[in-house]
Amino acid sequence: MKKDRWLWALLLVGAAIRLYGLGERSLSYDECQQFWASQGNVLVANREITLDPPAFAALLRLQSIAGRSEAWLRLLPCLLGILGIPAVYALAMRVSADVITARGAAFFFALAPYPIRYSQSLRVYSLTLLLCALIPAVFLSARAEDTPRRRWIVAALTCAGLLSMYGVAWLVLGVLASLAMSRSAAPTRNRVGLAKAAAAGITAALPFYVLSLPTQLTQGTPASFYEDKFLPMEGLIPALLFLARGTVDLFGFFTFIHPASGVIFGALAILGMVRLRGNREGCVAARVFFIAVAAAAVASALRLYPFGGTRQMLYAAPLFYVFAGAGIGSLRGHLRGWLGRGILAAIAMGCGLFLYRYHTEPGGQEMRPVTAYLAHRILPGDRILVNKDAIPQFRFYYRGDPEAVVWGKETVIRDYVSEANRVLASHASARWWLVFSHGWSGERRRRLSSLDPSFHLKSRFEAHRAAVYLFEPRGSNDAGPHPIRREP
């Protein structure tokens, strides 16, 4: 790996893409939730705030000691995302023993939109992608040459993976099942030793699951395979159609979202599996992939289960990029190699379009300019009502008097106006600033017309999906609202 200049070039390109604009956006609702989950007692806070195990929260806790700027906090997932590039390369080399396949897989991972997006998001996903590339890679390595050191690494990575995201359990299941199904690939002693190492990693993670998993289950996480849907059990045909559509959507999620990209790159991944069928390690990797994905699909028939949703399927992404890289590599002998080069060029163009939109279009909820606007205009005696959906972000950015703040208990999805009227009436002579963020929209803004008529709108500022509105008691000289101020 160290001698491959193409890998170093991909690493530099991937790092530049991931580092650019790291702090240009406000932390979103989900990112702020993750931040607060890392503060105080990580085991308790993370369990109560997120639907993930505590590994990333613990790392973020250490990261946040040195600073709280957006760029600094996001540097943690960014570095993990950059390390994912050589990790996928190493996995592809272990699976295929082919440098062209390894370069193709690393190229795909370096330029795929969601690994880039996750590298700039304060969430668990970059850590998950990194570990889910390393777990099968070290498993295949230890399977071929079993040593005490490799067993320790298998145990450590298994534990770390299970503590990063619940869905990694399916990858571990695939690894263990593949180990049990192996015949002549490795001596029995090697397989038993690896199984013990994986069991040690599972045992180390188990106390954290006992602590957090019951809480996650009671939060009603949808038991779904894709996008909060349940596997239909009315008949075989609807179930098969659902899984087929879901598989295309999943492959699209790994690539460029559109179902057509899921079909194209899914076909390339299948072609890569066919190409690797004569490779013993490739067959094992394909078996791990199929077992893990199929197990999650079957479990999606359950109603309460924490592995639901496409993002919980990220454990399959590194192997998918490896198979796609093998499929692209298999085309290098066709049309003098131009077909494979054309696909790589299409990946690069798709990445370019994604990056253009990603850095020019607003995303998330821009709470930072909203709190800046409020800080320059709030007066002594003013009160602030922060809608429930804006609390995580407002707590992160607000630096003013905490006594002036009233924390809302009603989400904007429901009747937040009734709560606002009650709160405004509690201090009828004060000016009230109403702060909104996550879930805010034009339709929910129109409901403000139903606020207590004894207050009138004095001024307002709106950023992307975040806003602050000043309501004054009637009787002031300026009875009309000022024009909307929007963040450029």
C-alpha positions in Angstrom: 0.0 0.0 0.0 2.8 2.4 0.9 4.4 2.0 -2.5 1.2 2.6 -4.5 1.3 6.2 -5.7 -2.3 6.0 -6.9 -3.4 5.3 -3.4 -1.6 8.3 -2.1 -3.1 10.4 -4.9 -6.6 9.2 -4.0 -5.9 9.8 -0.3 -4.9 13.4 -1.0 -7.9 14.1 -3.3 -10.3 12.5 -0.8 -8.8 14.4 2.1 -9.0 17.7 0.2 -12.7 17.1 -0.6 -13.5 16.2 3.0 -11.6 19.1 4.6 -12.9 21.8 2.3 -15.7 23.8 3.9 -15.6 21.8 7.1 -17.0 24.6 9.3 -19.0 26.6 6.8 -22.4 25.3 8.0 -24.1 25.5 11.3 -24.3 22.3 13.3 -27.6 20.6 12.4 -30.2 19.4 14.9 -28.8 15.8 14.7 -25.2 17.0 15.1 -26.1 19.0 18.2 -28.0 16.1 19.6 -24.8 14.0 19.1 -22.7 16.7 20.8 -25.0 16.8 23.9 -25.0 13.0 24.0 -21.2 13.3 24.4 -21.3 15.6 27.4 -21.4 14.7 31.0 -21.7 11.0 31.7 -21.4 9.6 28.2 -23.1 6.3 28.9 -26.2 7.9 30.3 -26.4 11.0 28.0 -25.8 9.0 24.9 -28.4 6.4 25.8 -31.1 9.0 26.5 -30.4 11.2 23.4 -29.3 9.0 20.5 -30.1 5.6 19.0 -26.5 4.5 18.8 -24.0 2.8 21.1 -21.5 5.0 22.9 -18.2 4.7 21.1 -18.5 7.8 18.9 -19.9 9.8 21.8 -16.9 8.9 23.9 -14.5 9.9 21.2 -16.4 13.2 20.7 -16.2 13.8 24.5 -12.4 13.8 24.3 -12.5 15.9 21.1 -14.7 18.6 22.6 -12.3 19.2 25.5 -10.0 21.2 23.2 -12.7 23.3 21.5 -16.3 23.6 20.3 -16.0 25.2 16.9 -17.8 23.5 14.0 -14.6 22.8 12.1 -12.8 21.4 15.1 -15.7 19.1 16.1 -16.2 17.9 12.6 -12.5 17.2 12.3 -13.1 13.9 14.1 -15.5 12.3 11.6 -13.5 13.9 8.8 -10.3 12.2 9.8 -12.1 8.9 10.3 -13.6 9.4 6.8 -10.1 10.0 5.3 -8.8 6.9 7.0 -11.7 5.0 5.4 -10.0 5.4 2.0 -6.9 3.3 2.7 -9.1 0.9 4.8 -11.3 0.1 1.8 -8.1 -0.2 -0.3 -6.7 -2.7 2.2 -10.0 -4.7 2.2 -10.1 -4.8 -1.6 -6.5 -6.0 -1.7 -7.3 -8.7 0.8 -10.4 -9.8 -1.0 -9.1 -9.7 -4.6 -5.2 -9.6 -4.4 -5.6 -7.2 -7.4 -4.2 -3.7 -7.2 -6.6 -2.5 -10.0 -9.6 -3.6 -8.0 -8.2 -2.0 -4.8 -7.6 1.3 -6.6 -11.1 1.2 -8.1 -12.8 0.5 -4.7 -10.7 3.3 -3.0 -11.6 5.7 -5.9 -15.3 4.9 -5.6 -15.2 5.3 -1.8 -13.2 8.6 -2.0 -15.7 10.2 -4.4 -19.0 8.7 -3.4 -21.3 11.4 -2.0 -22.4 9.9 1.3 -19.0 9.0 2.6 -18.0 12.6 1.8 -21.2 14.0 3.5 -20.7 11.8 6.6 -17.1 13.0 6.8 -18.4 16.5 7.4 -21.2 15.5 9.8 -20.8 15.1 13.5 -22.4 11.6 13.5 -21.3 8.0 14.0 -21.2 7.1 10.3 -17.6 7.8 9.3 -16.5 5.7 12.3 -18.9 2.9 11.2 -17.6 2.9 7.6 -14.0 2.7 8.8 -14.5 -0.1 11.2 -16.7 -2.1 8.7 -13.9 -2.0 6.2 -11.3 -3.1 8.8 -13.4 -5.9 10.4 -13.7 -8.1 7.3 -10.1 -7.2 6.2 -8.5 -8.3 9.5 -10.8 -11.4 9.6 -9.7 -12.5 6.2 -6.1 -11.8 7.2 -6.3 -13.8 10.4 -8.1 -16.6 8.6 -5.2 -17.0 6.3 -2.5 -16.6 8.9 -3.7 -17.0 12.5 -1.5 -15.3 15.2 -2.3 -14.1 18.8 -1.8 -10.5 17.6 -4.3 -10.9 14.8 -6.8 -12.5 17.3 -6.5 -9.5 19.6 -7.1 -7.2 16.7 -10.2 -9.2 15.6 -11.5 -9.0 19.2 -10.8 -5.3 19.5 -12.4 -4.3 16.1 -15.4 -6.5 16.8 -16.0 -4.8 20.1 -15.4 -1.3 18.6 -17.7 -2.0 15.6 -20.5 -3.2 17.8 -20.1 -0.1 20.0 -20.2 2.3 17.0 -23.6 1.2 15.4 -26.1 -1.5 16.2 -26.3 -2.6 12.6 -22.7 -3.8 12.7 -24.1 -6.9 14.5 -25.2 -8.2 11.1 -21.7 -7.9 9.7 -20.3 -9.8 12.8 -23.0 -12.4 12.3 -22.0 -12.7 8.6 -18.3 -13.1 9.6 -19.1 -15.8 12.2 -21.5 -17.7 9.9 -18.9 -17.6 7.1 -16.3 -18.9 9.5 -18.6 -21.8 10.5 -19.4 -22.6 6.8 -15.7 -22.7 5.8 -14.3 -26.1 5.0 -10.8 -26.3 3.7 -9.9 -22.7 3.6 -8.4 -22.6 7.1 -7.4 -25.2 9.7 -10.0 -26.0 12.3 -7.7 -24.6 15.0 -7.6 -21.3 13.2 -11.3 -21.1 12.9 -11.9 -21.9 16.5 -9.4 -19.3 17.6 -11.0 -16.7 15.4 -14.4 -17.6 16.7 -13.1 -17.2 20.3 -11.6 -13.8 19.4 -14.9 -12.6 17.9 -16.8 -13.9 20.9 -14.4 -12.0 23.2 -15.2 -8.8 21.3 -18.9 -9.5 21.6 -18.6 -10.2 25.3 -16.8 -6.9 25.9 -19.6 -5.0 24.1 -22.4 -6.8 25.8 -22.5 -4.8 29.0 -23.0 -1.6 27.0 -25.8 -3.2 25.1 -27.5 -4.3 28.4 -27.2 -0.7 29.5 -28.5 1.0 26.4 -30.5 -1.5 24.2 -33.6 -1.7 26.4 -33.8 2.2 26.3 -33.4 2.2 22.5 -36.2 -0.4 22.0 -38.6 1.5 24.2 -38.1 4.6 22.0 -40.0 2.9 19.2 -37.4 2.8 16.6 -39.1 1.5 13.4 -38.2 -2.1 12.6 -37.5 -1.5 9.0 -35.1 -2.5 6.3 -35.4 0.7 4.2 -36.7 4.1 5.0 -38.9 3.2 8.0 -40.9 0.6 6.2 -41.8 -2.9 7.4 -41.2 -6.0 5.4 -44.7 -6.9 4.2 -45.8 -10.3 5.3 -49.1 -10.6 3.4 -47.6 -12.8 0.8 -44.4 -13.9 -0.9 -44.7 -11.7 -4.0 -45.1 -8.4 -2.1 -42.2 -9.3 0.2 -40.0 -10.1 -2.8 -40.9 -6.9 -4.6 -40.3 -4.9 -1.5 -36.8 -6.4 -1.0 -36.0 -5.9 -4.7 -36.9 -2.2 -4.5 -35.2 -1.9 -1.2 -32.0 -3.4 -2.6 -31.9 -1.0 -5.5 -32.5 1.9 -3.1 -29.8 0.7 -0.8 -27.3 0.5 -3.7 -28.4 3.9 -4.8 -27.8 5.2 -1.3 -24.2 3.9 -1.5 -23.7 5.6 -4.8 -25.6 8.6 -6.2 -29.1 8.2 -4.6 -31.0 7.8 -7.9 -32.5 4.3 -8.5 -30.8 4.2 -11.9 -27.4 4.5 -10.2 -28.4 1.7 -7.8 -29.2 -0.5 -10.8 -26.0 0.3 -12.7 -23.5 0.0 -9.8 -25.5 -2.9 -8.3 -24.9 -4.7 -11.6 -21.2 -3.8 -11.4 -21.0 -5.2 -7.9 -22.7 -8.4 -9.0 -20.3 -8.6 -11.9 -17.4 -8.1 -9.4 -18.7 -11.0 -7.3 -18.8 -13.2 -10.4 -15.3 -12.1 -11.3 -14.1 -13.0 -7.8 -15.9 -16.4 -7.7 -12.6 -18.2 -8.4 -10.9 -16.3 -5.6 -11.2 -18.1 -2.2 -11.2 -14.8 -0.3 -13.6 -13.2 -2.7 -16.1 -16.1 -2.2 -15.8 -15.6 1.6 -16.4 -11.9 1.3 -19.4 -12.4 -0.9 -20.8 -14.9 1.6 -20.3 -12.4 4.5 -22.1 -9.7 2.5 -25.1 -11.8 1.6 -25.5 -13.3 5.0 -25.3 -9.9 6.7 -27.8 -8.2 4.4 -30.2 -11.2 4.3 -30.2 -11.4 8.1 -31.1 -7.7 8.3 -33.9 -8.2 5.7 -35.4 -11.1 7.7 -35.2 -9.2 10.9 -37.1 -6.2 9.4 -40.3 -8.2 9.9 -39.9 -7.4 13.6 -41.7 -4.4 15.0 -39.2 -3.2 17.7 -35.6 -3.6 16.6 -32.8 -1.0 16.6 -31.2 -1.9 13.2 -33.8 -0.3 11.1 -33.3 2.3 8.4 -30.9 2.5 5.5 -28.1 4.2 7.5 -28.0 1.2 9.8 -27.0 -0.8 6.7 -23.7 1.1 6.3 -21.9 -2.0 7.5 -22.4 -3.4 3.9 -21.0 -0.3 2.1 -17.2 -1.1 2.2 -17.8 -4.6 0.8 -20.1 -3.1 -1.8 -17.4 -0.7 -3.0 -14.9 -3.6 -3.2 -17.3 -5.6 -5.4 -18.1 -2.6 -7.5 -14.3 -1.9 -7.9 -13.9 -5.5 -9.0 -16.7 -5.1 -11.5 -15.2 -2.0 -13.0 -11.8 -3.7 -13.1 -13.2 -6.6 -15.0 -14.2 -4.2 -17.8 -10.7 -3.0 -18.5 -10.3 -5.6 -21.3 -13.4 -4.4 -23.1 -13.2 -1.6 -25.8 -9.5 -1.3 -25.0 -10.3 -0.3 -21.5 -12.4 2.7 -22.4 -15.6 1.2 -20.8 -14.0 1.0 -17.4 -12.4 4.4 -17.7 -15.8 5.8 -18.7 -17.4 4.5 -15.5 -14.6 6.0 -13.4 -15.1 9.3 -15.2 -18.8 9.1 -14.6 -18.1 8.6 -10.8 -15.8 11.6 -10.9 -18.4 13.8 -12.7 -21.2 12.6 -10.3 -19.0 13.6 -7.4 -18.3 17.0 -9.0 -22.0 17.7 -9.4 -22.6 16.6 -5.8 -19.9 18.8 -4.5 -21.2 21.8 -6.4 -24.6 21.4 -5.0 -23.4 20.5 -1.6 -21.3 23.7 -1.2 -23.7 26.1 -3.0 -27.1 25.1 -1.7 -28.1 25.5 1.9 -28.3 22.4 4.1 -29.3 21.6 7.6 -30.7 24.3 9.8 -28.7 27.5 10.0 -29.0 28.3 13.7 -25.7 30.2 13.9 -26.8 33.3 12.0 -30.2 33.2 13.8 -28.5 33.4 17.2 -26.1 36.1 16.0 -29.1 38.2 14.8 -30.8 37.7 18.2 -27.6 38.6 20.2 -27.4 42.0 18.5 -31.0 42.9 19.0 -32.2 41.5 22.3 -32.9 44.0 25.0 -32.9 43.7 28.8 -36.2 42.3 29.9 -36.8 40.4 26.7 -37.9 36.8 26.9 -37.0 33.9 24.5 -39.3 31.0 23.7 -37.2 28.2 22.1 -39.3 25.6 20.3 -38.6 22.1 21.3 -37.2 21.2 17.9 -34.6 24.0 18.2 -33.4 23.3 21.7 -30.2 21.3 20.9 -28.9 23.9 18.4 -30.0 26.9 20.5 -28.2 25.4 23.6 -25.1 25.0 21.5 -25.0 28.5 20.0 -26.7 30.8 22.6 -24.3 32.8 24.8 -26.8 35.2 26.5 -28.7 35.2 29.8 -30.1 31.8 30.5 -32.8 33.3 32.8 -34.4 34.9 29.7 -35.0 31.5 28.0 -38.1 29.4 28.2 -37.7 25.9 26.7 -40.6 24.7 24.7 -42.2 21.3 25.1 -44.2 21.1 22.0 -42.9 20.2 18.5 -43.8 22.2 15.4 -45.3 19.1 13.9 -48.1 19.4 16.5 -50.0 22.4 17.8 -47.1 24.6 19.0 -49.2 27.7 18.8 -51.3 26.8 21.9 -48.1 26.4 23.9 -46.7 29.7 22.6 -49.9 31.5 23.6 -49.7 30.1 27.1 -46.1 31.2 27.5 -46.6 34.7 26.0 -49.5 35.2 28.4 -47.3 34.3 31.4 -45.3 37.6 30.8 -47.8 39.7 28.8 -45.8 42.9 29.1 -42.5 41.5 27.8 -41.2 41.3 24.3 -41.0 37.7 23.2 -38.5 36.2 20.7 -39.7 32.9 19.2 -37.0 30.6 17.9 -37.6 27.7 15.5 -35.4 25.3 13.6 -35.7 21.6 12.9 -38.9 20.9 10.9 -39.6 24.6 10.4 -41.4 25.3 7.1 -43.6 27.9 5.4 -46.7 25.9 6.3 -45.8 26.0 10.0 -44.8 29.7 9.7 -48.4 30.5 8.6 -49.7 29.1 11.9 -48.1 32.1 13.6 -51.1 34.2 12.5 -53.1 32.4 15.2 -50.9 33.8 18.0 -52.4 35.9 20.8 -53.7 39.1 19.0 -52.5 41.2 22.0 -49.0 40.7 20.5 -47.8 41.9 17.1 -44.9 40.9 15.0 -42.2 43.5 15.2 -39.2 41.9 13.3 -38.1 38.6 12.0 -35.0 36.9 10.6 -35.0 33.6 8.6 -32.1 31.4 7.6 -32.3 28.0 6.0 -35.0 26.1 8.0 -34.3 28.2 11.1 -35.9 31.5 12.2 -36.4 34.0 15.0 -39.5 36.2 15.4 -39.9 39.2 17.7 -43.5 39.7 19.1 -44.2 42.9 21.1 -47.3 43.7 23.2 -49.6 46.0 21.2 -49.5 49.7 21.9 -46.0 50.4 20.7 -45.4 53.1 18.1 -44.3 50.6 15.5 -47.3 48.4 15.0 -46.3 46.7 11.7 -43.8 43.9 11.1 -40.5 44.7 9.5 -39.6 43.0 6.2 -38.2 39.5 6.4 -34.5 39.4 6.9 -33.0 36.4 5.3 -29.5 35.0 5.5 -27.8 35.3 2.1 
